[in-house]
Amino acid sequence: MLKQILQDLWVHPDILAELDDQQKQTLFCRMREEQVRRWKLWDQEDQKRPAKIIRDQKRNKKNVQFLMDTEGEPWTWVMGEHPDDKSIEQILEEEAREAARQLAEREAQQLRLSVEAELTELLDLNQKQLAAMEKAHQTEAEDIYCSVNDIKDRIKVPISPLPRDALQEISLNKPHKVSQRVAMWEKKVMEERTSQIFKGIQKKKLEAAKEAEEAEHKHEQVWKEQEKKAKEAEQKIREIARIAREEHRRASVMDVEMDVPQPNSPTPIKPLTPEQLDLANPKPPSKEAIIEWFRSSELARRAGLERHRNTVAPWFHGLISRQEAEALLSPMPVGCFLVRVSERIWGYAISYKDTDRCKHYLVDASNGHYQFLNTNQIAHNSLGELIEYHSSQPITVLGRELLLLPCVRSEALPAICQGLGGLDHSR
């Protein structure tokens, strides 16, 4: 199982979910070592390649050329270092003034169009009034003896006096003065409006800066609290990683010692080949495949049985789910445990009742012996030996988990063992 993970440098999410933080850190150490080993091999092979191939590869690659200065260094320009460069405050002020000027110019243009329409209407009305007055004078000359009411009836357009301001601003005899006055008036209005808009922009900027300062102060307080929590969590993760590395080094040394053949040590039973079962796949394809694997291979290795009797061990519960294991361990004291057949890997899972929760540790059985999945590298010849060993030696250095009290199952035989002959039903 571990060999397959290191070969692919990938862990199935279901398997990763079964590991705790320390197991994940230890597995990361092994995968990182494998990455470094592959990199060194690639580097050695790369150095052995002919120099001509390396030059051809460099020639075919795209290059970027930089403009050089007088000293041969890449030419750079840093804003604000030259004496003629404007400061950021000056640039922002100029941009604000230009934006205010453009807005005032658009408003003045619209105002000018409306004033021109009003002046045109006023001139038309004045012409009609003059024409009506002229016609009235002609009628009066023809009929001197007509009454005032008759004169009013003859004038169809009412005579209204021109506004005094309009008469002062508009001269019918000198139209060029009117255009000049309109242009001067438009310029004056635009300058006044530009000043007003600029002051408004500056006021909004000050208000926005004040609000941003208050918001930044609030965010700073929240950030300090989050930073404090993050540092505490990071310190905890670093401590877990440190312990995992130490345990990994210790386990690596013990693994080297385990490779030395010991006298009177039993020969491990050879597991089924990948052709017999799909053991090349880290995850079992189905429950049927798991049951077939356990009955055909694991029972021959006395997995789940007591060491000196042909009886199923009380801590072995067969093929049950993680949720079922946690429900069984929930009322139990700390140190209580059970062993179940895993649905994630070709192996088992030890469910352990801790002070605050249930922990689950995967046991890889696909390579001829039994060992925790990258928690340590101590390999055992049988599942019973692993359980007995960790009744006195902790599973992890950090958790100090000892398998003290088995969680006895309610049935005489687990479902995965029912129907098989040769097993003692007594408990």
NUDRENFI-90755 format. One record per residue (C-alpha): residue in three letters; residue number from 1; x, y, z. Coordinates in steps of 0.25 Angstrom, whole numbers, plus 2048, in hexadecimal, padded with zeros to 3 digits. Example, Ala and Ser with C-alpha at 12.3 -4.5 7.8 and 13.67 -1.06 7.14 Angstrom:
2
{ALA; 1; {831; 7EE; 81F}};
{SER; 2; {837; 7FC; 81D}};
// end
This chain:
427
{MET; 1; {800; 800; 800}};
{LEU; 2; {80B; 80A; 804}};
{LYS; 3; {813; 806; 7F8}};
{GLN; 4; {807; 809; 7EF}};
{ILE; 5; {806; 817; 7F5}};
{LEU; 6; {814; 81A; 7F4}};
{GLN; 7; {814; 815; 7E5}};
{ASP; 8; {808; 81E; 7E2}};
{LEU; 9; {80B; 829; 7EC}};
{TRP; 10; {7FC; 82A; 7EE}};
{VAL; 11; {7F3; 826; 7F9}};
{HIS; 12; {7E5; 822; 7F7}};
{PRO; 13; {7DB; 82C; 7FE}};
{ASP; 14; {7D4; 821; 805}};
{ILE; 15; {7E2; 81B; 80B}};
{LEU; 16; {7E6; 829; 80F}};
{ALA; 17; {7D9; 82B; 817}};
{GLU; 18; {7DD; 820; 81F}};
{LEU; 19; {7EA; 826; 824}};
{ASP; 20; {7EC; 82F; 82F}};
{ASP; 21; {7F5; 83B; 82F}};
{GLN; 22; {802; 834; 833}};
{GLN; 23; {800; 829; 829}};
{LYS; 24; {7FE; 833; 81E}};
{GLN; 25; {80B; 83A; 822}};
{THR; 26; {812; 82D; 822}};
{LEU; 27; {80D; 829; 815}};
{PHE; 28; {811; 837; 810}};
{CYS; 29; {81F; 835; 814}};
{ARG; 30; {820; 828; 80C}};
{MET; 31; {81A; 82E; 800}};
{ARG; 32; {823; 839; 801}};
{GLU; 33; {82F; 830; 802}};
{GLU; 34; {82B; 829; 7F5}};
{GLN; 35; {829; 836; 7EE}};
{VAL; 36; {838; 83A; 7F2}};
{ARG; 37; {83D; 82C; 7EE}};
{ARG; 38; {836; 82D; 7E0}};
{TRP; 39; {83C; 83C; 7DE}};
{LYS; 40; {84A; 837; 7E1}};
{LEU; 41; {849; 82C; 7D7}};
{TRP; 42; {843; 836; 7CD}};
{ASP; 43; {84E; 83F; 7D0}};
{GLN; 44; {859; 835; 7CE}};
{GLU; 45; {853; 830; 7C1}};
{ASP; 46; {852; 83F; 7BC}};
{GLN; 47; {861; 841; 7BF}};
{LYS; 48; {864; 835; 7B6}};
{ARG; 49; {85E; 83B; 7AA}};
{PRO; 50; {867; 840; 79F}};
{ALA; 51; {86A; 84F; 79F}};
{LYS; 52; {865; 850; 791}};
{ILE; 53; {857; 84C; 794}};
{ILE; 54; {857; 856; 7A0}};
{ARG; 55; {85B; 861; 797}};
{ASP; 56; {850; 85D; 78C}};
{GLN; 57; {846; 85D; 797}};
{LYS; 58; {84A; 86B; 79C}};
{ARG; 59; {84A; 870; 78E}};
{ASN; 60; {83C; 86C; 78B}};
{LYS; 61; {837; 872; 798}};
{LYS; 62; {831; 880; 797}};
{ASN; 63; {83A; 88B; 79D}};
{VAL; 64; {837; 899; 7A3}};
{GLN; 65; {840; 8A4; 7A0}};
{PHE; 66; {841; 8B0; 7AA}};
{LEU; 67; {845; 8BF; 7A6}};
{MET; 68; {852; 8C1; 7AC}};
{ASP; 69; {857; 8CE; 7B3}};
{THR; 70; {865; 8D4; 7B1}};
{GLU; 71; {86B; 8CB; 7BC}};
{GLY; 72; {866; 8BE; 7B5}};
{GLU; 73; {85A; 8BC; 7BF}};
{PRO; 74; {84C; 8BB; 7BB}};
{TRP; 75; {846; 8C9; 7BA}};
{THR; 76; {83C; 8CC; 7C5}};
{TRP; 77; {834; 8D8; 7C8}};
{VAL; 78; {82E; 8DA; 7D6}};
{MET; 79; {823; 8E4; 7D7}};
{GLY; 80; {826; 8F0; 7E1}};
{GLU; 81; {835; 8EF; 7E1}};
{HIS; 82; {838; 8F9; 7D5}};
{PRO; 83; {837; 908; 7DA}};
{ASP; 84; {82D; 90B; 7CF}};
{ASP; 85; {824; 900; 7D3}};
{LYS; 86; {817; 904; 7DA}};
{SER; 87; {813; 8FF; 7E7}};
{ILE; 88; {807; 8F5; 7E8}};
{GLU; 89; {7FF; 901; 7EF}};
{GLN; 90; {801; 90A; 7E4}};
{ILE; 91; {7FD; 900; 7D9}};
{LEU; 92; {7F0; 8FD; 7E1}};
{GLU; 93; {7ED; 90B; 7E3}};
{GLU; 94; {7EF; 90E; 7D4}};
{GLU; 95; {7E6; 902; 7D0}};
{ALA; 96; {7DB; 907; 7DA}};
{ARG; 97; {7DC; 915; 7D4}};
{GLU; 98; {7DC; 910; 7C5}};
{ALA; 99; {7D0; 907; 7C9}};
{ALA; 100; {7C9; 913; 7CF}};
{ARG; 101; {7CC; 91C; 7C3}};
{GLN; 102; {7C6; 912; 7B9}};
{LEU; 103; {7B9; 910; 7C2}};
{ALA; 104; {7B8; 91F; 7C3}};
{GLU; 105; {7BA; 921; 7B4}};
{ARG; 106; {7AF; 917; 7B1}};
{GLU; 107; {7A5; 91E; 7BA}};
{ALA; 108; {7A9; 92C; 7B4}};
{GLN; 109; {7A6; 926; 7A6}};
{GLN; 110; {799; 921; 7AA}};
{LEU; 111; {796; 92E; 7B1}};
{ARG; 112; {79A; 936; 7A5}};
{LEU; 113; {791; 92E; 79C}};
{SER; 114; {785; 931; 7A5}};
{VAL; 115; {788; 940; 7A6}};
{GLU; 116; {78A; 941; 797}};
{ALA; 117; {77C; 93A; 796}};
{GLU; 118; {776; 944; 7A0}};
{LEU; 119; {77D; 950; 798}};
{THR; 120; {777; 94B; 78B}};
{GLU; 121; {769; 94A; 791}};
{LEU; 122; {76B; 958; 797}};
{LEU; 123; {770; 95E; 789}};
{ASP; 124; {764; 958; 782}};
{LEU; 125; {75A; 95D; 78C}};
{ASN; 126; {761; 96B; 78B}};
{GLN; 127; {75F; 96B; 77C}};
{LYS; 128; {751; 967; 77D}};
{GLN; 129; {74E; 972; 786}};
{LEU; 130; {755; 97D; 77D}};
{ALA; 131; {74D; 978; 771}};
{ALA; 132; {740; 979; 779}};
{MET; 133; {744; 987; 77E}};
{GLU; 134; {747; 98B; 770}};
{LYS; 135; {73A; 985; 76B}};
{ALA; 136; {732; 98D; 776}};
{HIS; 137; {739; 99A; 772}};
{GLN; 138; {735; 998; 763}};
{THR; 139; {726; 995; 767}};
{GLU; 140; {726; 9A1; 771}};
{ALA; 141; {72B; 9AA; 765}};
{GLU; 142; {720; 9A4; 75C}};
{ASP; 143; {715; 9A5; 766}};
{ILE; 144; {717; 9B0; 771}};
{TYR; 145; {70A; 9B0; 776}};
{CYS; 146; {709; 9A1; 77A}};
{SER; 147; {708; 99D; 788}};
{VAL; 148; {712; 997; 791}};
{ASN; 149; {70B; 98A; 792}};
{ASP; 150; {70B; 989; 783}};
{ILE; 151; {71A; 98B; 783}};
{LYS; 152; {71C; 980; 78D}};
{ASP; 153; {713; 977; 785}};
{ARG; 154; {71C; 979; 779}};
{ILE; 155; {729; 975; 780}};
{LYS; 156; {729; 966; 781}};
{VAL; 157; {737; 965; 787}};
{PRO; 158; {737; 96A; 796}};
{ILE; 159; {741; 975; 798}};
{SER; 160; {74A; 972; 7A4}};
{PRO; 161; {757; 97A; 7A8}};
{LEU; 162; {764; 973; 7A7}};
{PRO; 163; {76B; 970; 7B4}};
{ARG; 164; {775; 97A; 7B8}};
{ASP; 165; {781; 970; 7BA}};
{ALA; 166; {77F; 96B; 7AC}};
{LEU; 167; {77E; 979; 7A6}};
{GLN; 168; {78B; 97C; 7AD}};
{GLU; 169; {792; 96F; 7A8}};
{ILE; 170; {78D; 96F; 79A}};
{SER; 171; {78F; 97A; 790}};
{LEU; 172; {788; 978; 783}};
{ASN; 173; {790; 982; 77B}};
{LYS; 174; {79E; 97C; 780}};
{PRO; 175; {79C; 96D; 77F}};
{HIS; 176; {7AB; 96A; 781}};
{LYS; 177; {7AB; 970; 78F}};
{VAL; 178; {7A0; 966; 793}};
{SER; 179; {7A9; 95A; 78E}};
{GLN; 180; {7B5; 960; 796}};
{ARG; 181; {7AD; 962; 7A2}};
{VAL; 182; {7A7; 954; 7A1}};
{ALA; 183; {7B5; 94E; 7A0}};
{MET; 184; {7BA; 957; 7AC}};
{TRP; 185; {7AE; 952; 7B4}};
{GLU; 186; {7B0; 944; 7B0}};
{LYS; 187; {7BF; 944; 7B4}};
{LYS; 188; {7BB; 94B; 7C1}};
{VAL; 189; {7B1; 940; 7C4}};
{MET; 190; {7BA; 935; 7C1}};
{GLU; 191; {7C5; 93A; 7CA}};
{GLU; 192; {7BC; 93C; 7D5}};
{ARG; 193; {7B6; 92E; 7D3}};
{THR; 194; {7C4; 928; 7D2}};
{SER; 195; {7C8; 92E; 7DF}};
{GLN; 196; {7BB; 928; 7E6}};
{ILE; 197; {7BD; 91A; 7E0}};
{PHE; 198; {7CB; 91A; 7E4}};
{LYS; 199; {7C8; 91E; 7F2}};
{GLY; 200; {7BD; 913; 7F2}};
{ILE; 201; {7C7; 909; 7ED}};
{GLN; 202; {7D1; 90C; 7F8}};
{LYS; 203; {7C6; 90C; 803}};
{LYS; 204; {7C2; 8FE; 7FE}};
{LYS; 205; {7D0; 8F9; 7FE}};
{LEU; 206; {7D3; 8FE; 80C}};
{GLU; 207; {7C6; 8F7; 811}};
{ALA; 208; {7CA; 8EB; 80A}};
{ALA; 209; {7D8; 8EB; 810}};
{LYS; 210; {7D2; 8ED; 81E}};
{GLU; 211; {7C8; 8E1; 81C}};
{ALA; 212; {7D4; 8D9; 816}};
{GLU; 213; {7DC; 8DC; 822}};
{GLU; 214; {7D1; 8D8; 82C}};
{ALA; 215; {7CE; 8CB; 824}};
{GLU; 216; {7DD; 8C8; 824}};
{HIS; 217; {7DE; 8CA; 833}};
{LYS; 218; {7D3; 8C0; 835}};
{HIS; 219; {7D9; 8B6; 82B}};
{GLU; 220; {7E6; 8B7; 832}};
{GLN; 221; {7E0; 8B3; 83F}};
{VAL; 222; {7D9; 8A7; 838}};
{TRP; 223; {7E6; 8A4; 831}};
{LYS; 224; {7EE; 8A3; 83E}};
{GLU; 225; {7E4; 89A; 844}};
{GLN; 226; {7E5; 891; 837}};
{GLU; 227; {7F4; 892; 837}};
{LYS; 228; {7F5; 88D; 845}};
{LYS; 229; {7EC; 881; 843}};
{ALA; 230; {7F3; 87E; 836}};
{LYS; 231; {800; 87E; 83D}};
{GLU; 232; {7FB; 875; 848}};
{ALA; 233; {7F6; 86B; 83D}};
{GLU; 234; {803; 86C; 836}};
{GLN; 235; {80B; 869; 842}};
{LYS; 236; {802; 85D; 845}};
{ILE; 237; {804; 858; 836}};
{ARG; 238; {813; 85A; 837}};
{GLU; 239; {813; 852; 844}};
{ILE; 240; {80C; 847; 83E}};
{ALA; 241; {815; 847; 832}};
{ARG; 242; {821; 847; 83B}};
{ILE; 243; {81C; 83B; 842}};
{ALA; 244; {818; 834; 835}};
{ARG; 245; {826; 836; 830}};
{GLU; 246; {82D; 831; 83C}};
{GLU; 247; {824; 825; 83C}};
{HIS; 248; {827; 823; 82D}};
{ARG; 249; {836; 823; 830}};
{ARG; 250; {834; 81A; 83C}};
{ALA; 251; {82B; 810; 834}};
{SER; 252; {835; 810; 828}};
{VAL; 253; {840; 80C; 831}};
{MET; 254; {838; 801; 837}};
{ASP; 255; {834; 7FD; 829}};
{VAL; 256; {842; 7FB; 825}};
{GLU; 257; {844; 7F2; 832}};
{MET; 258; {838; 7EA; 82F}};
{ASP; 259; {83E; 7E7; 821}};
{VAL; 260; {849; 7DF; 829}};
{PRO; 261; {844; 7D0; 829}};
{GLN; 262; {841; 7CC; 838}};
{PRO; 263; {843; 7BD; 83D}};
{ASN; 264; {836; 7B5; 83E}};
{SER; 265; {82E; 7C0; 837}};
{PRO; 266; {822; 7BB; 830}};
{THR; 267; {822; 7BC; 821}};
{PRO; 268; {817; 7C5; 81C}};
{ILE; 269; {80C; 7BF; 814}};
{LYS; 270; {80C; 7C4; 805}};
{PRO; 271; {800; 7CB; 802}};
{LEU; 272; {7F7; 7C9; 7F6}};
{THR; 273; {7FD; 7CE; 7E9}};
{PRO; 274; {7F7; 7DA; 7E1}};
{GLU; 275; {7F2; 7D0; 7D7}};
{GLN; 276; {7EA; 7C9; 7E1}};
{LEU; 277; {7E4; 7D6; 7E7}};
{ASP; 278; {7E5; 7E4; 7E2}};
{LEU; 279; {7EF; 7E8; 7ED}};
{ALA; 280; {7F7; 7F1; 7E3}};
{ASN; 281; {7EB; 7FB; 7E5}};
{PRO; 282; {7ED; 802; 7F3}};
{LYS; 283; {7DE; 803; 7F5}};
{PRO; 284; {7D6; 7F6; 7F5}};
{PRO; 285; {7CB; 7F6; 7EA}};
{SER; 286; {7C0; 7F1; 7F2}};
{LYS; 287; {7BB; 7EA; 7FF}};
{GLU; 288; {7BB; 7DD; 7F8}};
{ALA; 289; {7C9; 7DE; 7F4}};
{ILE; 290; {7CD; 7E1; 803}};
{ILE; 291; {7C5; 7D5; 808}};
{GLU; 292; {7CC; 7CC; 7FE}};
{TRP; 293; {7DA; 7D2; 801}};
{PHE; 294; {7D7; 7D0; 810}};
{ARG; 295; {7D2; 7C2; 80F}};
{SER; 296; {7DC; 7BD; 805}};
{SER; 297; {7E9; 7C3; 80A}};
{GLU; 298; {7E7; 7CA; 818}};
{LEU; 299; {7E1; 7BE; 81F}};
{ALA; 300; {7ED; 7B5; 81B}};
{ARG; 301; {7F6; 7C0; 821}};
{ARG; 302; {7ED; 7BF; 82E}};
{ALA; 303; {7E9; 7CE; 82D}};
{GLY; 304; {7DE; 7D1; 837}};
{LEU; 305; {7E1; 7C4; 83F}};
{GLU; 306; {7E7; 7C2; 84C}};
{ARG; 307; {7F5; 7BE; 84C}};
{HIS; 308; {7F4; 7B0; 852}};
{ARG; 309; {7E6; 7AC; 850}};
{ASN; 310; {7DD; 7AB; 844}};
{THR; 311; {7D3; 7B5; 849}};
{VAL; 312; {7D0; 7C3; 844}};
{ALA; 313; {7D6; 7CE; 84D}};
{PRO; 314; {7CC; 7D6; 855}};
{TRP; 315; {7D2; 7E3; 84F}};
{PHE; 316; {7CF; 7DF; 840}};
{HIS; 317; {7C2; 7E4; 83B}};
{GLY; 318; {7C3; 7E0; 82C}};
{LEU; 319; {7BE; 7E9; 821}};
{ILE; 320; {7B7; 7F4; 828}};
{SER; 321; {7B7; 803; 825}};
{ARG; 322; {7BE; 80F; 82C}};
{GLN; 323; {7B1; 814; 831}};
{GLU; 324; {7AD; 807; 837}};
{ALA; 325; {7BB; 806; 83E}};
{GLU; 326; {7B9; 814; 844}};
{ALA; 327; {7AB; 810; 849}};
{LEU; 328; {7B1; 804; 850}};
{LEU; 329; {7BC; 80B; 856}};
{SER; 330; {7B4; 817; 85A}};
{PRO; 331; {7B0; 812; 868}};
{MET; 332; {7BE; 80B; 86A}};
{PRO; 333; {7C9; 811; 873}};
{VAL; 334; {7D6; 816; 86E}};
{GLY; 335; {7DF; 80C; 868}};
{CYS; 336; {7D4; 803; 863}};
{PHE; 337; {7D6; 7FE; 855}};
{LEU; 338; {7D1; 7F5; 84A}};
{VAL; 339; {7D7; 7F0; 83C}};
{ARG; 340; {7CE; 7F0; 830}};
{VAL; 341; {7D1; 7ED; 821}};
{SER; 342; {7D4; 7F9; 819}};
{GLU; 343; {7CC; 7FD; 80D}};
{ARG; 344; {7D6; 807; 809}};
{ILE; 345; {7E3; 7FF; 807}};
{TRP; 346; {7E7; 7F0; 807}};
{GLY; 347; {7E8; 7EF; 816}};
{TYR; 348; {7E1; 7F3; 823}};
{ALA; 349; {7DE; 7FF; 82C}};
{ILE; 350; {7E0; 800; 83B}};
{SER; 351; {7D5; 809; 841}};
{TYR; 352; {7DA; 80F; 84E}};
{LYS; 353; {7D2; 816; 859}};
{ASP; 354; {7DA; 823; 85D}};
{THR; 355; {7D6; 82D; 868}};
{ASP; 356; {7CE; 836; 85E}};
{ARG; 357; {7CC; 82E; 852}};
{CYS; 358; {7CE; 821; 84A}};
{LYS; 359; {7DB; 81F; 842}};
{HIS; 360; {7DC; 816; 837}};
{TYR; 361; {7EA; 810; 832}};
{LEU; 362; {7EB; 808; 825}};
{VAL; 363; {7F3; 7FB; 825}};
{ASP; 364; {7F9; 7F7; 817}};
{ALA; 365; {7F9; 7E8; 815}};
{SER; 366; {7FC; 7E8; 806}};
{ASN; 367; {80B; 7E5; 806}};
{GLY; 368; {80C; 7D8; 80F}};
{HIS; 369; {80C; 7DF; 81C}};
{TYR; 370; {804; 7E8; 825}};
{GLN; 371; {808; 7F7; 828}};
{PHE; 372; {801; 804; 82A}};
{LEU; 373; {800; 80C; 81D}};
{ASN; 374; {80C; 815; 81F}};
{THR; 375; {80A; 817; 82E}};
{ASN; 376; {817; 80F; 830}};
{GLN; 377; {81E; 805; 828}};
{ILE; 378; {81E; 7F9; 832}};
{ALA; 379; {819; 7ED; 82B}};
{HIS; 380; {812; 7E2; 832}};
{ASN; 381; {810; 7D4; 82D}};
{SER; 382; {802; 7D3; 832}};
{LEU; 383; {7F7; 7DC; 836}};
{GLY; 384; {7F7; 7D7; 844}};
{GLU; 385; {805; 7DA; 846}};
{LEU; 386; {802; 7E8; 842}};
{ILE; 387; {7F7; 7E9; 84C}};
{GLU; 388; {7FF; 7E3; 857}};
{TYR; 389; {80B; 7EC; 854}};
{HIS; 390; {803; 7F9; 855}};
{SER; 391; {7FD; 7F5; 862}};
{SER; 392; {80A; 7F9; 868}};
{GLN; 393; {810; 802; 85E}};
{PRO; 394; {808; 80F; 859}};
{ILE; 395; {803; 810; 84B}};
{THR; 396; {808; 81E; 84A}};
{VAL; 397; {812; 826; 853}};
{LEU; 398; {808; 832; 853}};
{GLY; 399; {7FB; 82B; 857}};
{ARG; 400; {801; 820; 860}};
{GLU; 401; {7F6; 816; 85B}};
{LEU; 402; {7F7; 809; 862}};
{LEU; 403; {7ED; 7FD; 85E}};
{LEU; 404; {7E9; 7FA; 86C}};
{LEU; 405; {7DB; 7F5; 86B}};
{PRO; 406; {7D4; 7ED; 860}};
{CYS; 407; {7C6; 7F1; 85C}};
{VAL; 408; {7BF; 7E3; 85C}};
{ARG; 409; {7B5; 7E1; 851}};
{SER; 410; {7A7; 7DC; 854}};
{GLU; 411; {7A7; 7D1; 84A}};
{ALA; 412; {7AF; 7C4; 84B}};
{LEU; 413; {7B5; 7C6; 83D}};
{PRO; 414; {7B6; 7D2; 835}};
{ALA; 415; {7AE; 7D2; 828}};
{ILE; 416; {7BA; 7D0; 81F}};
{CYS; 417; {7BE; 7C3; 826}};
{GLN; 418; {7B0; 7BD; 827}};
{GLY; 419; {7AE; 7B0; 81F}};
{LEU; 420; {7BD; 7AC; 81F}};
{GLY; 421; {7C0; 79F; 826}};
{GLY; 422; {7CC; 79C; 82F}};
{LEU; 423; {7C9; 7A8; 838}};
{ASP; 424; {7C6; 7A7; 847}};
{HIS; 425; {7B9; 7AF; 84A}};
{SER; 426; {7BC; 7B0; 859}};
{ARG; 427; {7C1; 7BE; 85E}};
// end
